Amino acid sequence: MKFPGQRKLKHYFPVSQPKPVLPTSEVRPDKDTYIVGLDETIVDVVANVSDQFLETFNIQKGLSNLVDADTASAIYSELTAQNSISDHFAGGTIGNTIHNYSVLADDKSVLLGVMSANITLGSPAYHYICHTSSKVDMNHLQGVPGDIGRGITLITPDGERTFAIAPGDMDELDVDHIPEDIIAGSAALVTCAYPLRHQGKPIKPAMLKALEYAHNHQVPTVLTLGTKHLVEENRDELLEIIKKHVNVLAMNELEAEALTGFSDPLQAASAILDHVDIVLLTAGPDGMYLCGHTEDDLKRETTNPIKSGSLADFNRWEFSRPMLREACKQPVKVFSHIDPYMGGPEKIRNTNGAGDGALSALLHDISANHFHKEAIPNSSKHLAPFLAYSSFAQICKYSNRVSYEILAQNAPRLSRGLPEREDSLEEAYWEK
């Protein structure tokens, strides 16, 4: 487990004791620290095509088109024959998140979902596995006879993007393939709201069963909201699930407004904190907010400049550490905000996955706290039942830095961890 952020002390754990067993690729609930993610497994395909190509396959330009498996295969075959495909990316908001987590932490995670039982060269399943970290344990995936999902992005000469979505068998994950013991032993369970779109598909009750297992075993549960339209269409059901099962809620400002009715991020976050323990809210060029609860007696005042918005002096206690609201005798709401790292990349190459990157950093900090507590339970870091290892302000910085790395590259997933030393910081910082 790599620890998040810059640390000044040399050692946190006994480093002289040899490990008794060789590391394994499959997680061991009684020994390993890991997170579990449940997702619709999908591959993103990017291709350059002509307007005639769209007409041939009756694809409506500039829109998101649902296509059946035969049409998707025909489109893919034609793109391959024309050598039009520029990129394959393993997709899915949770797939991105746990991949990034494993890259950042250099440690294990578990993916729950479906995978083609027979994988051939060049198939969607092949590309998905090729673009996913080897630290992600896929041994608990459910085999299906068909393809996983394909999201084909068709770019015409005028730059317009048109989408052909083929769900394949990605929503066939059933309750029988949700391993209670794996979830019970995890540091966190993370999933998304997308399965709510698929009434009648097995993946929806499977997701709800996973949340139930995590809640019953007191494992922190993390939910991402997906899209503004999804929230608007499923708002009442989402709120019911959030109130019942969710500890950490991640979203952008549009999804937050759809859920709460508040366009102001601070007001939206404050309203959501009445139901959850932590809110991660990305607000595009306005930066990022991390909000939550801490115990009144344990709150710590910031040394950063005090900020005010719709809430006065909202970041005063951002040096506090997150706690479950129910674990606080006198809970205090804490808000932290950070502007884009280095003002944002000089050229934004890709916005897809930036929020997933931010969430993976938060999950890394939550699992680091779990790991440290298991290794050194009597440490002063665990005098209270904190939910994360670092302060709100520190996690906010870390999440922001990971988002920057995604924005500055073409792919929605990290290909490597963050640099050991930041070029933007003076050498004297590292010598302290």
N, C-alpha and C positions, 0 to 999 in steps of 0.2 A: 504494500500500500504506500504510494507516494502521497505525501501530505500536501494539502493546498496552500498556496501562498508562500511568501518568503519567511523563513524561520531563522532566529538568531542562535538558538541553542544547537549544539552539535548532535546530541542524541536524545531521543524520546523513549527508546525502548532498549532492553538488553540486547546488544548486538553480537555478543560473544557466544551465545548459545546456538549450536548447530540445529538446523531443522531436522526433526526426527524422520520425516518422510519426504520423498521426492514430490514436487508439485504435480498436480493433476489438472487436466483441462476441465473436468466435470466438478461442479461445486460440491462441497461437503457441508451440509447445513450446521453440523456441530463444530466445525473447525474454521471455515472460511468467512470472510466478510465480503458481501456481495449485495447487489441490488437486483430486483426482478422487474422486467418490463413486459407488458402485454400489448401487442400491436397487430394491426393489419399489415402483413408483409407485402411490400410493393416495391417494384423497381421503376425508377424514372429513366426514360429513354428520351434523348434530345436529338432531333434530326432537322435538317434543312430541306424544305420541299418547295414545289411550285404550287401556284393556285390551282392548276389543273389536277394535281395530286389530290387536293382536298375534294374537288368536284367528283373525281373518280370514285372515291369512297364515301361520298355524300356526308362529308364532315363540314359542319357549320363553322365558318371562319370566325376566330376571335372568341369562341365560346368553349365551355367544357362539355364535351360530348361523351356520353356513356355508350360504349360499343360492346357487342357480344364477343365471345371468345373466338369465333370463326373470323369475324371481321378484324379483330385485333391481330390474329395470326397472319391474315392476308396483308394487312398494313405492314406488319413487322417484316414479313418475307420480302415485300416489295422494297422497303427501305434498305434491307440488307443487300438485295440484288443491285440497287442503285448506288450502294456505298454512301448512303446519305446520313447514316447515324454518326454523330460527333461524340456523344458521350453516353455511358451507362452509369447511373448512380443508384446504389441501394437507398431506398427511401423509407418513408414512414416516420412520423414525428417521434415515436417512442424508439423505433429502431435507431434513428439518428442519435437520440439522447443516450441510450445505453452504450452504443458504440463510442461516443465521445467520452462518456464516463470511464470506460475501460482504458481508453487512450490516456486520459488525464491521470487516473489513479494507478495505471499499469496493474490493474487487478481485475478480478472476475465479475461478470454480470451474467444474468440468465434471460434469454429471450423466450417468451411464450407466444405462440402463433402457429401458423401452418407453413409447411414446406413441401414442395413437390417430392413425391416418394421416389420418382425416377428423374434424376438430374442429367441433362445432356449438355454438351458443350454449346455455349452461346445462348442457352435458355435463360429466362428471367431468374430462375432459382440459382443458376450458375453465377450470374453477375451479382446477385444479392450476397452470396457467400464470399465471392472474391473481394467485395468492397466492405466487408464487415470484419472488425478486429477479431483475431484468434482468441482473445481473452473472453469473448462473448460465448457462453455455453449454449449451444443449440441442441443439446441432447434431449430437451423436453418439448421440442416442436412436434406438432401433429402432422404426420404424413398424409398427403392428399393426392388423388390420382391426377388432378389437373395442374394448371399453372398457378403460381402466386399472382398477385395483382401487377398490372402494368399501367403506368401513367406515361403516355407518349406525348411529348411536347413537339409540335410541328411548327417550325419557324419559316414563314414565307419571305420572299425577297424584300418586302416592305417592312420587315421586322416584327410583324404581328405574330403573336403566339396563340396557337390553337391547341386544345388538349383533347386527346382521345383516351378515355379511361376504361380499362378492361379489368373489372374486379377479379376475374378468375375465381379461384377457390379461397381467396384470402379471408372471407367471412365464415368459413366452415369450422373454425375452432370451436370445440364443444367442451362442456363442463367436465367431462371425464379426463381431459388433458390439462386440468389445472391442479398441479401438485401442491397439496396443502403443506407438506413438510418443507418443501423448498421455499414457499412464501413465508412460513413461520420462522425459518432461520435467517431470513434476509434482513438487511439494514433498512430497506425501503422497498415499496412496491410503487411503480409508476405506470400509468396508463393514460389514455386520452378519451375524449368524448365522441370520437368518430363512430364507434360501434352503435351508438344510440340511433344513428341514421337507418340502421338495418333491422327494422322490426321483422320478427319472424326468422332471422338468421341466428345460427347457434352462437356467434361470437358475443352477442349482447348478454345473454344469461351467463356466459363464461366469464365475461368481464365483471359482472356483478358478483359472481361467486368468488373471484379473486379478491375483490374489495372486501367481501365479507370475511374471508379467511384472514386477510391482513388485519382487519379491525378486531377480530376475535383474538388474535395473537399479539395485539398491541404493536404491530409493525406500522411505522409511518406510511401513510398513503398519499400519493402525489397524483394529481389529475391536471392535464392540459385541456384547454377548452376547444381547440380546433379552429373554427372560423366563426366570424360574426353571425353569418346566416344560420349555422348549426345551433348556436346559442339561442337565437331568436325563435327558431322552430321547436326547440326542446327545452325552453327555459324552465318551465315548472318541474319537469322531470329531473333536469340537471340540479336545480336547487334542492330537491328532495335528496338526491344522491350525495350532494356536497354536505348538507347538514348531517346526514347519517354516517358517512364513511370517510370524508376527505380531511386530511390534515394540511396539505400544501396544495395551493391552487396556482397554476401558471397561465398567463394570458397576455395578449396585447391590449392596447387602450380601447380598440374597437370592440373586442370581445367583452372587456370589462364594462363598457357602456351598455352593451346589449344585455348583460346580466343584471346590472344594478340601476340603469337609467341615468347614471352620472357620467358626464363627458370628462370631468376633471379626474385625473388618475388618483390623486390623494383621496378625494371623496369616495371614489369607487372602491379603493383599497380599504378604507376605513369601514365601509358598509360590509364588504366581504369578510372582514376580520370578525364580524359578529358571528360568523359560522365556521371559520377555519382558523388554523394556528399561524400559517405563513402565507403571504401573497407575494408572488414574483410577477411584476407587471412591466413589460417592455413597452416603451413609448416612442419607438423609432428614433428620429434625430433629437428628440428631447431627452433621451437617455433611458434609465432604468430605475425602477423602484423596488425595494425589498422591504416588506412590512410584516410585522408579527407581534408577538406578545412576550413580555418578560415579567418577572416578579418585581414588585415595587421596591422591595428591600435590596434587590440585586442589580437594579438599573445603573448604568454607567454613562456619564455625560461625555459628549463628544468634545474633541479639541479642534475639530474642523469648523469652518465658518458656519454659523447658524443660518438656516434657510427658512423662509416663510412663503407660503402659497395660500391655498384655500384653508390650510391649517397653519396657525402661527407657530414658528419655531419647531417645525415638525420633526427635524432630525436631531433634536437635543439629546436623545438617549440612544443614538445609533451605535455606540460602543458597547451596548448590552448584547447578551447572547440570547438567541431564540429559545423559547420554552413552549410546551403545550399549555394552552390556556387553562385546561382543567388541573394542571399541576401547580398553578399559581394561586396563592392565597389572596393576593391583591394584584390581578393582572393589569399591566400597563401596555397600551398600544405603542409600538415603536415603528418609526418610519425612517428609511434611509433612501437617498437618491444620489445617482451619479450621472454625470454627463458622459457622452460617448468617449471612449478611450482615445487619446490623442486627437480629439475632435472628429474621430471616425477616419476610415481609410481615405486616402487621396482619391482612389477610384473604387467604388463599391461594385464588386464583380458579381455578387450573389446575395440576395436577402433571404433566400430559402434556407432555413436551418439555424438562423442566428438566435432565435428564441430557444431552440432545442439546445444550442451550445450553452446559453446562459443557465438553463435548467440543469444541465449535466454538471456544471460547476457547483451549484447548490447541492445536488445529490452527492457529489464528492465530499463536500464538507460534512453532510449528515452522516455518511458512511465512515468518514474519518473519526467522527465522535464515537460512533459505535465500536470501531476498531480499537480506539484508545481506551475506551471504558472496559472492553474485554481484556486488554493487555495490562492496564494499570488501573484497576477499579478504585483504589484508594487515592488516586491523584486529586489534587485540589481542583482540577478541571471538572470534577464530577461531584462537587459538594451539593449540587442541586441537579434535578433531572433535566439538563439542557438537551435541546433537540439537535443542535449543531455544535461543531467544534469552535468556530470563529464567531466574531461579532457580526451584526447586521452590516456594518460599514465594510468590514473586510470581505465578507461574502459578496457584497455588491460589487466591489472592485474586481474580485476574481471572476464573477459571472460576466461582467462588462468586458474584461480582457479576452475571455473565450469568444464572446460574440464578435469582437473585432476580428479575431483570427478567421472566423467563418466568412464575414463580410468581405475580407480581403482576398478570398480564393474563389474558385469556380464551383467547387463541390460543397454540398451541404453537410459534409462530415469532416472532422479533423483527420488529417493523414499522419500527424505527429503531435506530441505533447507540446506544451508551451516551452519557450527557451528558458534555460536555467538562469540566465541573466538578461535583463531587458536592456536593449541598446538605448532606450529613452532615459534611463536612470544614470546618474553620475556614478563614476567608479567608487567614490567615497561611500555611497550607500551600501555597497556590498562589503566594504571593509569594516563596517561598524561591528 
